[in-house]
């Protein structure tokens, strides 16, 4: 399943960011695909800024694939 992530979600509240982390974990295991619609806004998002280095790398790769 492919999930498209919007800017509003990447800057959402704690519950939204936690849900995105669950999806990202499933992307790591190649169960789901992640599409980041506003790749140019990724690095300034709360989700990216609050992520560990390995998660940031996954998000960067997903945003490059979405471009």
Secondary structure, DSSP 8 states (H G I E B T S, - for coil): -EEEE-HHHHT--HHHHHHHHHHHHHHHTTSSEEEETTGGGGGGSHHHHTS-HHHHHHHHHHHHHH-
